[in-house]
Amino acid sequence: MKKHPFFSMSVMFLLGIMLYENIAFFPKIIKISFFLSIIIVSVLFLFVFHKKSQNLSRFIIIFLIVPFLMGAFKIHKDAAFREKYIKYLNNDEQVFAQGKIYKKEKKSKGYCYYLKNVYLKKNDWTHNSTYDLTFKKNINIKKDKNTKVITNNIKSSNISANKISKNIIETSILKTNNIMVYVQNDYCFLGETILLRGNVKLFDNARNDGNFDGQQYYFSQKIDYSIINTWIEKRTLKSNQYLEQLYNTKNKISFVYLLKLNYINAGTLSNMILGEKSYLDKQVKEIYQKLGLSHILAISGMHVSFFGIGLYFSLRRLGCSNKNSALISIFSVVTYGYLTGMSISSIRAIGMIILMIIANLIGRTYDTINSIGLMLLVILWNNPFFYSNSGLQMSFVAVLAIATIGKNLTYNLDKQKSRLIEKAHANSKKPNQKTLFKIDLKKKILMSFSIQIATIPIILNSYYEISPYSFLINLILLPLLEYIFVSGVAGGLIGLITLSFSRIVLMPADILLNLYSLVGNLFMKFPYSTVIVGKLSIWQLVVYYIVIFLFYLMTSSYRENAKENSNFSDMRTSNKGVKNHLKDNNKKFAVYIIILFFIAFFRKPLGFEVDILDIGQGDATFVSTSSKYNLFIDGGSTDEKEIGKYKILPFLKSRGIKKIDYWFISHGDADHISGFLEVLEEGYDVRNLVLSSMMPKDEAYDKIVQLAKMKKVKIIYVEGGDKLCLKDTEIQILYPTKKADFTEEELKDRNLLSLSFILKDKEFTGLFAGDLNGEKEKELNIESNLFFYKAIHHGSKFSNTSDLLKKIKPKVTTVSCGKNNRYGHPNKEAISRIRKECVNIFYTMEGGQIKIRKNKSSFVVKQKLSVIK
């Protein structure tokens, strides 16, 4: 640790942030008391032991304890700053905001401006008066440093659409973190300070397990809210021409790609080289993601290194002075970073490259691990919330794995290569190219392996699945990325001058991207192209990286042994010693790998559980039975798109659920089947589909059956009186039955013929009846005193009759519906009837996903956004 003080400091700073942030369930006074006690203990430690071990105590205090406390202090301060205003903001309320544009992105329906140095005023005007704001230079500071006051020295502007009210003397304004602003047209420049009004759009939490958490994602970037329906009131017209020209150049190069390549390759190349995501094909993105190639699409350290390190050493070889090479390289790498949007991995790579160039310039040894630590400190000090960003995690863990485990494993290969070259030069011969190729291939394999094992937890916690072929695919495709990059950059720059010649230069990139697509599509057809594993728990993450650290110590021992052997004068003796040592460590090596894979892939059986997912205006219920069967009931929505792809599947995958044994469809309305159809189209494993034999044979029915048959899903038809027994679980079908008399009109009514059944699993009994009509509820031959009742038809007024509720007397009732839906669900009268028989009612629209689990002696009900016992 003493060898890498900056790395030690960054680790402790990170631990301070994580510990303080993740004990959120404690009151602030307990948090503060805890960290104050650490300060007191630290002071006592220094006072007692500084004479006996002065250097050690100073190191512990300066490089370990102080950074730890600073991390906690930083996250506390920044979180408190956010809390001062975020809790007072509401969706759709109109506000004024002022900020400086630091980034622009093209979106499908317009443009997005990213603003920093933001000042916000909530709109509290009346219909007869309007407000106008002024820029920061006219804002006076009150006692509270986060609150600003606008005085009446505001001058009117021709740009403003509103007139200034003479009656306004001052208005309170709050400073906030960065924001996103959506506009229809791009007529503002980077670096401009703009004044705007619009409607607040808060970021959504994940309302189901495994779903995208917009709030966490944007909060981690210090972007706290967005503004839509924007009207630009004022502009400074003073912009950063350097950044604006880079932005325009980026768009022009993207246009060159679009003109000279097919749309798919143009979009992929734009994303790879320029970070331009608007043209990227969705299917290409999904394939790269599933096969573990997402890092190729993202602007990463690999891309930045081409501009930084590659250019620096190329200039040195061409005879350029060290100083000029350094200046040109640093300018180029920073320019490329701004051109591509300054992603977190770019910032990390740029910082490390600059440190490396400076170290080389001043004649100092470059320490990769210390550089990693220093950049982590800089990034987290600027934004401590970044610790939870998967991009930062992936970037730093990957480069750390290369600098530690990878370096240890390839140490002997590097020595072999250098000896081979030295021996060849000594004999005035060229080194054996075949041998060099083998050494380089082994090194790439070991480096790739190091990155893979270090980043598996991050990949699983981001995507919940992994490709067994990703290691092989990366070995095949990654070496070609350099040629794509060189061809793409050169072709894009030449295209700015002459379009005709750019096509020739872009040809290698075009051919290789076609090869990427060919390889990707080929591997996607292989069996088990992706394996669902699920999200790792906190204890799994901790244990996994403890084992990784032990594995690093083992590889360090291997490296030290290789160093000792390298002192032998006889190369054969040296290689023999290394091989013997490697042979001795093979068993240990295999044991560590087995342990790591066991930790990553181990999943505790779910046991009995019922999850009512929040999918807006619709129904989707997952049931894990005591006997380990996975059931799903309905799955559709009318007010949210692609819920199968973005809500149901992520939920299932995050829980490590690889298949559904029985999927029940109550009827063919879109709010019950849209997500199910998407799940089948995505190729998810559904073994059996359960339908009512009385289900209307309409267009929806035909679509369900045809798709099920195409995906080789077995269809089971049931009717009232049937039973499906699954060891400890019994599904008793109540309705409909062929014995009942239905009119021709009723036989076409989907809701009236909804499949209804009782699910029994030991102490659990629950009623599921789709959108059954209230008149038909009396035909349910049902027992009394059920534990669980899923409100019929989303809490409709014409269902959930008093007769049914008085009979079943449920202990827990759930209502699945969308907020402010056009149907008025849940109906007040229906809820009133339910409340008379059941006190415990939970709504997906209020608390998100509802989870019911069995504890030792009772059931526990939890909601995603709150917890209720």
N, C-alpha and C positions, 0 to 999 in steps of 0.2 A: 504493500500500500504506500510505503514511503517513497518508492520509486516513481509512483504516479500520483502526486498530490492533488492535481486538478481533477483527476478521475475520482479519487477518494472523496473530494469535496462535492463533486456533482452527484455521486451516489447518495451521500448523506443528505444533500439538499433535496434530492428527489424523494428520499424516504420521509423527510420532514413534511413535504407536500402531501404525499400519499397517506401518511398516518393521520395528519390533521384533517384532510378532506374526507377520509373514509371512516371516521368515528363521528359522523354527522348525527347519529342517534343520541349522542351525549349533548347536554346543554353546553352553551358556550363557556359558562363559568367553570365547568369541569375541564373542558379543553384547555382553557387558559391556565387553570391551576396545575394541570398535568405538565404543561411545558414550562411553567415557572419552577416547578419542583426539579425539572431537569437542569435548569439554570443554576439553582441553589446547589444541587449535587455536584455540578461541574465546578463551581467555584470552590466548594469544599475539597474536591478531588485535587484541584490545582494547588490549594493551600497546603494540603497534607503531604502530597507526593512530589512536589516540584523539586525538592532538594535531593531526594533519592534517585529519581529518574527524570531529570529536567527536560531532556530532549523528547522523551516519549510522552510526557504529560502535555508539553506544548503542542506536539503533533496531534494528540487526541483532542485537545481543546480547539485548536485553530482549524484543523482540517476535517474533524469529524463532528464534534458537538456544535460548534458555531454554525457551520453550514446546515446542520439538521434543524437548528432553531430558526435560522434565517428562512429556510424553506417553509416552515410552519407559519412564520410571521408574514411572509409574502403572500401565501395563499389566503390567509386570514384577511389581510388588508384588501386584496383584490376582490375576494368574495363579498366582503362588507360593502365595498364600493358599488358592486352590481346590485346587491340587495336593496340599496337605498332607493332605487328607481324602478327596478324590474317588476316589483310586486304591485306597483301602482299603474302599470300599463295594461290595457285591455285590448283584445282583438277588435279591429275595425274602427276604433276611435280615431278621430282626425287629429293630427299633430303637425306642428312646424318642426323642422330639423335643419341644422346647418352642419356641414362637414366638408372635408377635403377628399376628393376622389383619388384613391391610391391604386385602384385596380378596376378594370372593366372586363366584362364577359358577354359574349353573344349568347342569347338564349333562344329557345324555339319561338317564343312570342314577344321578342323584343330584346332589351339589353338589361344588364345588371351592373349598377355602380356600387363599388365598395367604398365606404366613407370612414375616415378616421377623424380624430379631433372633433367629435360630434357634440353639438349642443341641442337639447330637445325642449320644446314647450308644448304642453298639452293644449288642445284647442278648446277654450272655454268661452268663445265669443257668443253673442246673441245674433239673431237674424238681422238686426238693424245696425250692427257695428262689426267691423273687421279689424284684424290685427295685421301689422307688418313688423317683421323683425329686421334687425340690422346685423352687420357682421361683427365678428369677435372684437375688432378694434374699438367698437363703441360700447362694449359690455363692461360694466363696472363690477368689482368683486365685493361681495358682502362678507360677513364673518365666516359663514360656512363656505369652505373653498370649493365645494361641489355645486354651489348654487350661484347663479349669475343674475344680474338685473339689467334689463334694458331701460335706458332713460329716454327722455323725450327729445334727444338730440338726433333723432332719426331723420334722414333726408329722403325725400321721395325718389323713386327710381323709375325710369321709363320701362325697365324690364318687368317690374312687378305688375301683376294683374289686379292687385287690390289697392285701394286707397287707404291712406293712413288715418286712423281715427284720432282726432285731436284730443279726445277725452282720455286716452290711455296715457298714464304717467309711467308705470313700470309693470313689468310682468316677470314672474319667476321663471328661471330657466335652469335645467339640470345638465351637467356634463355627463356623457355616457360613453360606453365602449363603442367599438366599431359597429356599423350597421350595413345592411344590404338594401339598395333602393332599385326598384324595378321601373323601367321607363319604356315607352314605346319606340322612341327614336334616339339615336346616339348623336347628340349635338353638343355635348359637354366634353371637355378635354381632361386628361389626366393631370393632376396637380391643381385643378381649379377648386376653389371653395364655392359651394353652392348653397342656396337657401331654398327650401322646398316645403311643400305641404302634401300630406297624403294620409293614408290609413295604416295604422299599425297592424302588422301581421306577426304574431308571436310564433316561435318554433314549437312544434308539437313534441311531447314526450313519446316514447315507445309505449303504445297502449296494449301490446301483447308481447310475450316473451319472444325474443329473437327478431323483432321488427326493428326497422331503422329508427334510431333515436335522434331526431332532428335537433332537439334542444341540446343534447349532450355534444353532438358533432359540432354545431356552430358555437356553442359556449366554449368549447375547447380551443377555438380560434379567436376568442374574444369578440365574436360577433353575436350581439345579444338579441336583435330583433330585425325585422325587415319592414320596409314601407312600400305599399302598393298604391295603385291609383294616384300616381305621383304627378304633381304640377310644380315645375321649376319656377320659383318666384324671382330669384336673383342669381347672378353669376359674377364672379370677380373678373372674368376674362383674362386672368393671369394664370397661365398653366405651365406645366413642366414639359417643355418642348422635346427634351431628350426622351422622356417616357412616352410621350405621344407619338413621336416618330418611330419608336420601337414597336408600339402597338399597331401603327399603320403598316410597318414593314411586315409584322407577323401576319396581318390580314392579306397583304399582297402575296406573300409566299404561300399561304394557304390557297389563295386563288390560283396560283401557278400549279399547285398540285391538282386542284380540281379540274383545270383545263387539260393537263397532260396525262393524268392517270384516271383509271375508273374510279367511281365514287367511293367504293369500299376501301381501296388502297389509298386514295387521297385522304380520306377521313382518318385512317389508321396512321398514316405518315404524319399528318398534321398533329395528331395527338401525341405520337412518339417524340417528335422533334420540337414542336412549338407549344405543346400543352393545350392545344385547341380542341376542346371536347365536343363542340357543337356538330361536327360532321362525322363523328365516330359512329359506326353502325352498331346497333344494340346487340345483334347476334354475335358479331366479332368480339365485343366487350365481354359477353357471357362466356364464350369459348375460352378466351384468354384467362378469365377469372377461374373457371372450373378446372383448367389444366395447370394452374399455378404460374401463369405468365403475366399477371397483372403488373409486375414490376417493369416489364418491357414497355408497356403503354405509358406508365407514369414517368414524369420527368424526375429521374433519380440521380444519385451520385455518379452512376456509370455514364450518363449522358453528359453531365457537367465536366467530368474528368477529361472527356475528349477535347473540350475547349480549353481547360486549364492545364493539366499536366502534359497532355499530348502536345499542345501548342508550345508550352514552355521549353520542353526538351527538343522539339523540332527546331525552334529558333536558336537554341544553343548549338545544335549540330550545324546549322547554317552559318555560324560564326557571329551571331548577334551577341552583344555583351550581356553579361549576367543581369545587370541592372535593367537594361532595356527589355530583355526577354521577360523579366519579372513584371515590369510595368505593363507591357503589352498583354501578357497572359492574365494578369489580375483584372485589367480593364475588360478584356474579352469575356472572362468567366462571369464577372458581375453583370455585364451587358446581357449575356445569354440568360442569366438568372432573371433579370427584369423582363426580358423578352418573353419568357415562358411562364411568368406569373409568380415567381419566387415561392415555390412550394417548400414545405418544411425540409424535405430531403435535399432540395437544391441549396437551401440556406446552410444546412449542415455540411454538404460537400464543398460549397464555395468557401466557407470558413476554414475547413481543413486544408483545402488546396492553397489558400492564401498563407496559412501558417507554415505549410510545407515549403512554399516558395521563399518566404521570408527567412526560414531557418537555413535554407540552401544559400540564400543571398548573404547572410551574415556569418556563414560557416559554422552553424550549430547543428547538432544531431536532431533530426525530427523524430519526435515520440508520438506515434499514432494514438496510443491509448490516452495519453495526456491531452492530445488534440480533441479526441472524442469527448473527454470530460469537460474541457473548456467550452466547446461548442454547446454541449448540453446545458451547462451553467448559463451561458449567454441567452439561449433560447428560453429556458424556464424562468430566468429572471425577468425577461421581457413579457412572458406569458406563462405563468405557472400552471394554467389549466391545460396546457398542451400535453401534459404527461399522459392524459387519457386518450390522445389522438393516435389511432392505429398507424397513420403515416409516419409519425415520429418514432413510434415503437419499432416499426419494421425497419426504418432507415438506420437507427442507432444500433439495434440488436444485430442486424446483418453485418454492418461494418465492424462491430465489436467482435463478432464471431470470426471474421476474416483475420482480424489483428491478433486474436488469441488462439483459439482452437485451430483455425486454418493455418496460421503461421507455424504452430508447433508441429502439426501433422506433415507439413511440406518442408520442414527445415532440412531434412536429409536430402530431399529431392533437389532443393536449391544448391546444396553443397555438391551433389553429384554433377549437376549441370555446370557449375562454375569450374569444377575440377576438369570436366571433360573439355570445356572451352580452353582453359589454361594449358592443358596437355597438348591440345591440337595446335594452339598458337606457338607453343614451345618447339614443336616439330614442323612449324611452318605449313601446317595442313588445315583444312576446313574441318570443323567438328562433324561427327557423324549425324546427319540430319534425321535419320530414322530414330536414332537413340534420343536426340533432342525432342522429337515429336512425342515419343513415348513418355518422356519425363514431363513435358508440358501437359499431355493428356491426363496423366496421373495427378498432376497438381490441380488441374481444373476439376477433376472428379472429387478430390479431397476438399477443395475450397467450396464447391457446390454442396457437398455433403455437410460441411460445417454450417453453412448458411441455412440449409434445410432443417437440420435438427434444432437450431437455435430459434428459428422463426415459426415452427409448427404451431405452438400455442397461440401466436398472434393470428396466424391464418385461420385456425379453427375458431377463435373467438370473433373473427370478422365474417367468415363465410360458412362456418359450421361443417364444411366438407373439404376433402382433400383428394387430389388425384394421385393414385399410386405410380402413375407414369410421369409425374412432374419432374422428377430427378432426371430421367432419361431425356425428356423433351427439352429441358433446359440445356443439357449437354449438347444436344443436336443444334438448337436454334441460337443460343446465346453467343457463340463465337461469330455468328453471321451478323449480329446486331451492329458491329462496328462498320461493316460495309454498307449496311442500310443507312446508317447515320451519315457517313461521309458522302454517299451518293445523294441522300435527301437534302443535306445542307448545301452541298455544291450546286445541285440542280435547282434548288429554290433561289439561291443567290444569283445564279446565272440567268434564271427566268425573269429576274427583275430588270435585266438588261436586254436579253433576247430570248423570246419564248421558243423559237424554232430549235435552238441548240439545247435547251434545257431538257427536252424529251430524251435525248441521247444520254445525257448525264444521269437522268432519273431512272434509266432502264434497269441498272443493277438493283436498285431499291424495289422497283416494280416486280422484277422476277423473284427476288427473295421474299417479298411480302406474299406473293402467290404461293411460294413454297411454305411459308408460315401457315397460310390458310389450308393448304393441302395436308400438312402434317397435323394441324389442329383438328380438322374434320375427320382425318383418318383415326386419330387416337380417341376421338369422341365416340366412334363406332365400336371401339374395343369394349369387351365386357368389363364392368366395374371401372369405367373411365373416371368416375368420381365415387368416392365412398363417404357416406354421411357418418360423421363422428359425433358432432354436437359441441356445445360450448363447454369449456373447462371451468370448473369451480375455482374459487380462490385458493383452496388448499392444494388443488392439483397444480396450479401455476407456481405456487411457492415451492412445493416438493420437486416439480420438474426442473426449475432453475437451480435448486440446490444440487440436484444430480448433475446438471450441466456444469456447475462449478467444480464438482468432484471429478467430472470427466476432463475438464480443463487441467486440473492438477495432475491427472494421469498423463495427459499429453505433454505437459510441461516436463514431467519425469522422463518421458520418451525423448524429448528434445535435449535435455541435459545429457542423457546417455549418448545421444548422437554426437553432441559436442565433444564428449570425452573420446569417442571412437575416432572423431575427425582429427585428433592430435596424432594418431598413428601415421607413420610415414608410409606404410604399405597400404595402398588403397583397397586391395583385395581383403586384407585383414580387417580394415575399417568396415567395409561393406558387409563382411561376414559377421562382425560384431553387432552391427546395426540390425542385420537380418535375424540374428539369434535373439536380440532384445525384442524385436518386433514380434517374433514368434511367441516369446514368453508373455507378451502383452495382448495377444490376440484374444485369449479367453476373457481377460478383463474388459477389453474393448467390446466384445460381443455381449457381455453381461450388462454393461452400461447402456448399450443400445436397446437391449431387450427391456430393461427397466424403464427407459425413457418412453418407448412405444407403449408399454403397459400403462404408464401414468397418463399419457396423452389419450389413449384409446379406451381406457376403462370407464365404464358408465354403470353406476348403481341402478338396479331395476327401479322403475318409477313406482311400482306398487299401485294401489288404487288411487285414481285421480280423475276428476272431471274438470275440464276447462271450457268455459264459455267465452269464445273469442270476441273481441270488439272489432267488427268489420263494417261498422256503419249500420245502415238500414238493411239488416239481413240476419241470417242465422248461421252459426258455425260452432259446433260443439265437439270437443275431443274427449274420449273416455279411455283411460288405461285401466284394465280390469285387474283384479287380484291375481288372476291366473295368467297375467302377462299378455293378454290380447289387446291390440290397439283398434279402437272403434272410432268412427267419425260420423257425425249426424249432420246432414245438410252441408252448406258451405256456399254462400252467395251473398251478393249485395247489389242494391240498385243505385246507391249514391256514391260508391267508391269503385274505381276501376282497378282491374288486375289484382284483386285481393288474393286470388290463388297464388300468384307469383310473388307478391310482396308482403302478404300477411300470413296466409295459411302455411305455405311451404317454409318460410323462414322460422315460423313457430315450431313446426315439426322437426326441421333440421337442427335447430338450436337445442332441442331436447334429445337429440340423437335417435329420433324415431325414423327407422329406415323403411317402414312399410305400414300400411293400414290393412288389417285383416278383414274388416267388414265396414263398408261405407254405406250408411243408410240415407236414402233420399226420400223425404216426406212427400214432395210433389214438385212439379216442373216449373214453378215461378223462378224468375231470374234471381230473386233475393235468396234463393235456396240452392241454386245449381251453378251459377256463373263461376264461382271459385273452384268448384269441383271439376268442371270442364277444363279449366286452366291447369289444374294439378295433373290431370290425365295427359293433357297435351305436352306438359313438361317432362313426361316420362316417369313420374313418380310411381313407385310400386304399390298398386292397389290390388289386393288379391280377390276380393268378392264385393260385388255391388248388390245391395238389398233394395228391391223395389216392391211396391204394392202391385198385386196382380190386377187391381182395379184402377191403376193409374191411367188417366186419359191418354189415348194413343194419338197425341197431337204432335206438332212440330218439335216441341221441347223433348218429348219422350223419344222421338226418332233420333234426335241429335245425341241424347244420352246413350241410347242403346248402340248406335253405330260407332260412336267413339269408344265405348267400353269394349265392343267386339274387336275393334281395330287394335286396341291396346292389350287384347287378350285378358280382359277382366271377366271373371265368371259372374254371371247375373243370376241372382236368387230371387224368385218371386214368392211373396208371402201374402197371407190374408188373416183376418181376425180368427183367433183360436190357435194359430201356429205358435211354436216355441223354438227358440234357438238356444241350445245349451252349450256353454263354453266353460266346462269344469265348474268353477265356483260362481259363474255368472249365468244368468238366465234372462233372455229377452222374450217377453210375452207380448205377442202381437194382439192388439185390442180391436183395431179398426183399420180399413173397411173390410167387409166380408161379402162374398158373393151371394150369401143367403138373403141379404137385405134387399128390399125393393127400392130401386132408384129409377127416377124418371129419366128420359133421354137427356133432358137439360142438366140434371144432376150428374149424369155420367160424363159430362164435359167440364164440370166444375172442379178445377184443381184443388182449391182450398177445401171444399166440402169432402173430397176424397183423400185428404191428407193421411199418410201413414202414421198411425198412433200406436205407441207401445210403452210398456213398463220395463225398465231395466233394474234387475235385482242383482246385487253383489254383496253377499254377507249381510251386514246391517244396513246397507244403502238400498233404498228404493226410490226411483225417480220416474216421473211421467214426461214423455216427449210426444207432442201431438201436432207439430208443424203449425199450419194455419187453419186448423179445424174450425168449421162453422159452429157457432154457439148452439144452434138447434140440434146438432149431431153429438154434442158433448154428452148428452143424456144416454146415448147408446154405448158409451164406454163402460164395459163390465169391469169395474175397477174396485180395488179394495180401499179401505179407509186408512187415514193416518200415514201418508207417504212422507218421506224425509224431504224429497226434492221435487220441485215443480218448475219447469221452464214455461213461463207465461206464454200461452197460446197466441199466435198471430201478433207477436211483438207488443202484447198488452192492448189489443184492440177492444173497442167498446162492445163489439158484437160477438166476442168470445169471452172466455174466463167467467162463465156464469156462476151465480151464487150457489146453485145446486151442486155443481161440480166441486167448487171450493169447500163447501161445507162437508162434502163427503171425504175428500182427500186430506184436508187440514194439514197442508205442508208446513214443515219447520223452516225451510229455506225456499225462497222464490227468486228466480232471476228473470230479468227482462232484457232482451237483446234488441236494440234499436239504435238508430242514428240520431244525433243531436239536431234539433230543429227540423226534423223530417217533415215532408209535405203531407204525410198521412195523419199527423197529429198523434203518433204513438209515443209513449203509452197514454191511453185515454184516462182522464181523471176518474171517471166513473168505474172503469175496470180496476184501477189501482185501489180505489176505495173499497171495492168488493174484496180484493185480495187482502188488504190490510185487516179486514174483519176476521180473517182466518189465519193470517200469517204476518208476524211482526217483522221477520227478517227478509227484506226485499232489497235486491241489489241490481243496479242498472249498469250495463256496459257503457252507455253514453256518459255516465258520471265518473266511474272509476276505472274504465277500461276492462281488460280481461278479468274474468271471475274464476278463481281456482278453488276447488273443494278437495281437500285431502283428508285422509284418515290418520289420526294420531292413535296413540295407544288406547285411549278410552273414549275419544270423541272425534267429531269432524271439525275441521278448521276451514273457514272461508276467508280467502285473501283476494284483494283486488290489486291490480298492477300498480295503480296510483295511490293506494291506501291499503291498510290492513285492518280487518275486522275479525274478531274471534266469536 
